[in-house]
Amino acid sequence: MGKGDKKTKRGKIIMGSYGKTRVHKTPKPAADTTTAKKAAAKKRPAKAKK
């Protein structure tokens, strides 16, 4: 089992194929910009008044 074996992860990397042993990462859906801005605004600490 090694580079020539289609059933192993190393073999799939060498051959450039995918399957159960070497799966694609699923892309995360793009977040709504308004939701992202609201979440970022909540995380920021309030500015101290001088």
Sequence and secondary structure as in RCSB ss.txt:
>XXXX:A:sequence
MGKGDKKTKRGKIIMGSYGKTRVHKTPKPAADTTTAKKAAAKKRPAKAKK
>XXXX:A:secstr
  TT TTSHHHHHHHT  SSSS          HHHHHHHHHHHS      
